[in-house]
Each structure stands twice: as C-alpha cells, then as structure tokens.
Amino acid sequence: MTERLATTPLLRVLTGKREPVPPIWLMRQAGRYLPEYRAIRQKAGSFLDLCFDPKLAAELTLQPIRRFGFDVAILFSDILVVPHALGQSVRFTEGEGPRLDALADPSALRRLRPAIDHARLASVYEAIGRVKRDLPPAVALLGFCGAPWTVATYMIAGCGTPDQGPARLFAYRHPEAFAMLIDLLVEASASYLVRQFEAGVDAAQIFDTWAGVLPAGEFRKWCIEPCTRIVAAVRKQIPGARIIGFPRGAGTELPHYLDAVAVDAIGLDWTVELGFARDQVQARRPVQGNLDPLALLTGGAPLDRSIDAILEALAGGPFIFNLGHGILPETPIAHVERLIERVRKGAA
Ligand code: CP3
C-alpha cells in the first residue's frame, strides 16, 4: 500500500495531498463515444453480458487508459449489478436504458434475497484481478457501487425517470418498507465494495446520481445516513479503504454530507459554484470534478474557459480533474485529447 501511495497520483490526492498536475479521469470514460467500445459492444449479446464477461470487462476498462493515458481506470460494470445479485431481474434494452421488475409495493420486497449473492458477481471480481495485472502502476483502479438511494430509485420504478417520482412516493407512503430496502442495499453495497477491495481495487466511488431530487430532510435520511453506514462498514473490514462520494445535485447540502460521510474525497457535479467548492468543500476534503459534460461536447473556447476556471479555483489544493457527470456518447475524441493536454499543461 505504501508503495502504491508513492507511485499513484490518485491515492496521493485521496490522502489529502495536492498534486502539481492533478490526476484526471472521466466518469463513463469506457463507453459509446469510443469506436473501440462500440466495436466490442456490437459483437456482445447485451450490455450485461459485457459486464459479466471478465475478459471483455477488463478489456473495456483498459481501453480509455491505452488511448488517453488517464490516471485512473474505473472498472467496467454497472451499479445495477447489485439488484441483479439481490435476485431482481435486470435488463438493458438498446437505446432505452435499464429495465427491472419494478417493486411496485412493499409486498414486492419479498421477492428479493435477504443478502447479496456474491456468486452472481464472481466475474466482476475476476475482471478486477485481470485489470490489475495489466495496469501501469501509476494508474489507480477504481471500483464502485451505486448509493442505496440511487439504486433503490431504479429498483422501484423499474427504469430511469426524470425525477425519480416513484421512489420518492414509495418513501413517503411506505417509510418502513423503504427503510428496509435501504438497509438491505447498505449491507449489500458494503459487502460488494469489500469484495472489490479484496480483489484489488485501489479505491472506490459511491455514485449517488439521484441525490439532488430529494428535499433536505429526505436527503439526510436516504443519502447521508446510508452512505455513512457503508463507509464505516467497509472500513471495519478494510481499514484505510479509500472512498470517493458523489452525491450529484447535493448543492448546499454538501457540507452536511461531509460532516457525516467519512469519504476521502467528494465528487462535485457541474452546477457547484467554484468559490463554494473551494471554500466550503475543498477546505475540508479533496474534491473531484466538475466540468460540464456539455462543455466537453462543445469544445473550442467554451471548453477552454471552463477548464481554466476549474483549474484556477481548485488546482491549488488536493484535486482530481473529472467531469461533473458522465461523458456523453456524442463527445468528439479530439475534445477529450484537448482537455487532457490543457489540464496537464495548464496546471504544470
Ligand atoms: O464510468 C465508467 O466508464 C465505468 C462503467 C459505468 C457504467 N455505468 C457503464 C455503462 C459506471 C460507473 C456506471 C454507473 C451507473 N450506471 C450510474 C451512476 C453514474 C451515472 O452515470 O449517473 C447509473 C445511474 C447507472 C445506470 C445506467 N446504466 C443507466 C441509467 C444506463 C442507461 C443510460 C446510458 O447512459 O446508456 C446505463 C447503461 C450503461 N452503463 C452504459 C455504460 C457504458 C451504456 C450501455 C450501452 O453500451 O448501451
């Protein structure tokens, strides 16, 4: 671990150090904007077949590292493998996104297993071992899971929705059943992350993509509290486990998240104002973010301006350059190249 710390920029930032050139990676860096991803995707049966094929998952994890030389490789998988390992049916339909057997009412929770079935995730752990063998030592391997709230929104609605209304309604109407589902996901996610660390990831990110649709009180109950418990449970088994939190859309609730959730760094979405990010967040914890994916898609002067503003505000402290959410499939490769060059040159 000490050896990896010395050679791996991401891990140095996660211990609170400022890197002269901030490490850079992009959420969804393995994906449809890459021709080499589309080539493999076309041949594979379904998206989940890809996730559960250890050789292909390892290959897809490594593709953006080979092409761009990112500082971090994020495991190629999906947050919805956890509901799958809890016995819920999960499918991905082309162009439509995920489809699950919706949990329409409290009685539907009985269809779930009482605990995560690691046998269903064995190929994920195998993929981690494969990636580790091929990854340059300076590149960190990042595992991940979805936060309980975000995963629950898909489990309840059975698909993505604009504001995750079905899960919010379920939580208001059936708070006890909803709390049981969240508890199940806390246990499952912590145990899933522990296995990922045991298989070799250097750090992990908890994606709370839908944190921003909740009123503050509900945010504390369904996002802050469960994530606090996951971090504590993982560290009980893996002391010193490095974890990044990404509560997208948390806005002015970010300081409260930091008060409770003992993450080593916090991912900021693109709406977070940079002065607030520096003074209220980075003053307390390393930060990651927060380029607007649409600025990257646009390129040119809007991209350069956005990059420079972020570096100006955040590169003076412990900082990981990233997008404020996943890269969009239409993003030109040349814009990604320009971004990396500017971050590495501009900050040097
Ligand atoms: O970041 C990476 O490169 C690693 C892999 C990764 C994927 N999904 C691959 C993926 C990660 C970290 C995720 C996380 C994920 N998955 C989240 C949280 C982060 C976020 O982006 O909000 C969520 C909410 C999901 C659920 C999910 N998976 C949705 C809603 C969709 C459909 C929308 C879409 O972008 O296609 C997916 C599909 C998905 N996950 C793809 C990839 C590469 C596209 C699948 C395809 O090729 O058709």
Residues whose N, C-alpha, C, O or C-beta is under 5 A from the ligand:
A	BS01	CP3	L26 M27 R28 Q29 A30 G31 F47 I74 L75 F76 S77 D78 I79 G97 P98 G160 F207 T209 G326
